[in-house]
Amino acid sequence: MNAKSDESTNPPVKPSEFPKPNSPGDLTPYLRVLLAGKTLSAEQTAAAFESIMTGLVHDGEIGALLSMLAMRTPTSDEILGAARVMRTHVNRLETSIDPSQLVDTAGTGGAPKTFNVSTAAAIIAAAAGAKLAKHGNRSRTGRGSAEVLTKLGVNVDADRTIQANCLEEIGICFCFAIHHHPAAKYVMPVRMALGFPTIFNLLGPLTNPAGALRQLMGVYEPRFLKPIAQTLAELGTLRAMVIHSDDGLDEISISAPTQAIHVGDGKLTEQTIDPAELGLTIAPRESVIAKDLDHAATMVQDVITGNDKGPARDMTLLNTAATLLVADKVSSLADGFILAAQTIDSGQAAKTLKRLAELSNK
């Protein structure tokens, strides 16, 4: 009688159709939010990414989370929560230069490849007086910033002491992402297996190892312009430009207008940058595409040394001008363009590249 009474009031629990053992890094609560068509708060995203970045999560869960976020535009809260966690796991670069002076030109990648414009722009901007903690990585194309700088004689594997010395002495260093983001090892196999851009493409440029508070950041699709700009403002960035060109580049294009959002004083301001309005000759995108690694390195070197007077130079000058603008070295893109050209033509940009190669190899 008692047994029947107990059974009626406390029916046996049926086994779950999808049994899953408890684990300390379980992403199931966050996956259910996404499966319901909702977005994650900054706090929820931070909790999920803390589990990911500490190696507590199964690859299947990581793949599910990244895939669901990639099916739509991540919100600024989702990017913010993930970026904050990644910043806590970075191997910091400590220098005597205040982060409020430092600029980064790292972009998301994932856009059609031209040549290494942001790398060339960083070197020229440093030669013009800005302070660049250039963050970068290898590329699936085999000619990312790390590969090209190596071709140009720079030791991209230099330790943090050497990086700091380069930055303090000549105003630029290269922060190779693989040496500064050890926790990325937990997601790299999944990212490579997925084979499409994920939220990590957006997060890399938001996690500068030196804590740079100024940024020129290209994104691979226009839908990311506003959420990235909002995230930069929330992260306390002093001044930034987020850019995407109408012909699909994560750089300021010489072939079409470029949409830009300026970040400064906690405000966002939109601008269209038209190379024709700056007096430049519009050139086809094919004229600034490198065929391979050797060609990419040659293009960068020819621009920096002043041997190139064509579209690649103009495009680099445009992006250098934007870099100098966010560094507060000039008051307009037009002034930045002039200063960048003078820096090349005086030979100062070539000297800076040479010194970067020498110092990074000591």
Buried (B, 14 or more C-beta within 10 A) or exposed (E): EEEEEEEEEEEEEEEEEEEEEEEEBBBBEBBEBBEEEEBBBBEBBBBBBBBBBBEBBBEEBBBBBBBBBBEEBBBBBBBBBBBBBBBEBBEEBEBEBEBBBBBBBBBBBBBEBBBBBBBBBBBBBBBBBBBBBBBBBBBEEEBBBBBBBBBBBBBBEBEBEBBBBBBBEBBBBBBBBBBBBEBBEBBEEBBEEBEEBBBBBBBBBBBBBBBBBBBBBBBBBEEBBBBBBBBBBBBEBBBBBBBBBBBBBBBBBBBBBBBBBBBBEEEBEEBEBBBEEBEBEBBEBEBBBBEEBEEBBBBBBBBBBBEBEBBBBBBBBBBBBBBBBBBBBBEEBEBBBBBBBEBBEEEBBBEBBBBBBBBBEE
